Amino acid sequence: MIFRRLIYSIFLIFWLFNLFSILRYEAKKNFQKNGSLKKQTSVFK
């Protein structure tokens, strides 16, 4: 019973870490996109 709970906790931690890394990657990609847009608008000004 304890062993099964340990497996569940490890799986949950791994899933949360994976989700966090995906969110961080998406945020970084969006940030780079926004940065390039800001550069283009500043060039037009």
Phi and psi restraints in degrees (value plus and minus 20) as a CYANA .aco file:
   2 ILE   PHI     -84.1   -44.1
   2 ILE   PSI     -59.4   -19.4
   3 PHE   PHI     -81.5   -41.5
   3 PHE   PSI     -62.2   -22.2
   4 ARG   PHI     -85.2   -45.2
   4 ARG   PSI     -60.3   -20.3
   5 ARG   PHI     -83.9   -43.9
   5 ARG   PSI     -57.6   -17.6
   6 LEU   PHI     -83.5   -43.5
   6 LEU   PSI     -64.4   -24.4
   7 ILE   PHI     -81.4   -41.4
   7 ILE   PSI     -63.1   -23.1
   8 TYR   PHI     -82.2   -42.2
   8 TYR   PSI     -63.0   -23.0
   9 SER   PHI     -85.2   -45.2
   9 SER   PSI     -61.5   -21.5
  10 ILE   PHI     -83.5   -43.5
  10 ILE   PSI     -63.7   -23.7
  11 PHE   PHI     -82.6   -42.6
  11 PHE   PSI     -61.3   -21.3
  12 LEU   PHI     -85.1   -45.1
  12 LEU   PSI     -63.9   -23.9
  13 ILE   PHI     -82.4   -42.4
  13 ILE   PSI     -64.0   -24.0
  14 PHE   PHI     -82.0   -42.0
  14 PHE   PSI     -61.8   -21.8
  15 TRP   PHI     -85.0   -45.0
  15 TRP   PSI     -63.5   -23.5
  16 LEU   PHI     -83.8   -43.8
  16 LEU   PSI     -61.9   -21.9
  17 PHE   PHI     -83.0   -43.0
  17 PHE   PSI     -62.4   -22.4
  18 ASN   PHI     -83.0   -43.0
  18 ASN   PSI     -64.8   -24.8
  19 LEU   PHI     -81.9   -41.9
  19 LEU   PSI     -63.2   -23.2
  20 PHE   PHI     -82.8   -42.8
  20 PHE   PSI     -62.4   -22.4
  21 SER   PHI     -86.1   -46.1
  21 SER   PSI     -57.9   -17.9
  22 ILE   PHI     -85.5   -45.5
  22 ILE   PSI     -64.4   -24.4
  23 LEU   PHI     -82.8   -42.8
  23 LEU   PSI     -61.4   -21.4
  24 ARG   PHI     -84.8   -44.8
  24 ARG   PSI     -60.2   -20.2
  25 TYR   PHI     -83.6   -43.6
  25 TYR   PSI     -63.9   -23.9
  26 GLU   PHI     -83.8   -43.8
  26 GLU   PSI     -61.8   -21.8
  27 ALA   PHI     -83.1   -43.1
  27 ALA   PSI     -61.9   -21.9
  28 LYS   PHI     -84.1   -44.1
  28 LYS   PSI     -61.8   -21.8
  29 LYS   PHI     -83.6   -43.6
  29 LYS   PSI     -65.3   -25.3
  30 ASN   PHI     -84.1   -44.1
  30 ASN   PSI     -58.8   -18.8
  31 PHE   PHI     -83.4   -43.4
  31 PHE   PSI     -62.6   -22.6
  32 GLN   PHI     -84.1   -44.1
  32 GLN   PSI     -59.8   -19.8
  33 LYS   PHI     -83.7   -43.7
  33 LYS   PSI     -65.2   -25.2
  34 ASN   PHI     -84.4   -44.4
  34 ASN   PSI     -58.9   -18.9
  35 GLY   PHI     -81.6   -41.6
  35 GLY   PSI     -62.6   -22.6
  36 SER   PHI     -87.7   -47.7
  36 SER   PSI     -56.4   -16.4
  37 LEU   PHI     -84.8   -44.8
  37 LEU   PSI     -62.3   -22.3
  38 LYS   PHI     -82.4   -42.4
  38 LYS   PSI     -60.3   -20.3
  39 LYS   PHI     -82.2   -42.2
  39 LYS   PSI     -63.0   -23.0
  40 GLN   PHI     -83.3   -43.3
  40 GLN   PSI     -63.2   -23.2
  41 THR   PHI     -86.9   -46.9
  41 THR   PSI     -58.1   -18.1
  42 SER   PHI     -86.3   -46.3
  42 SER   PSI     -55.0   -15.0
  43 VAL   PHI     -86.6   -46.6
  43 VAL   PSI     -60.4   -20.4
  44 PHE   PHI     -86.2   -46.2
  44 PHE   PSI     -54.3   -14.3
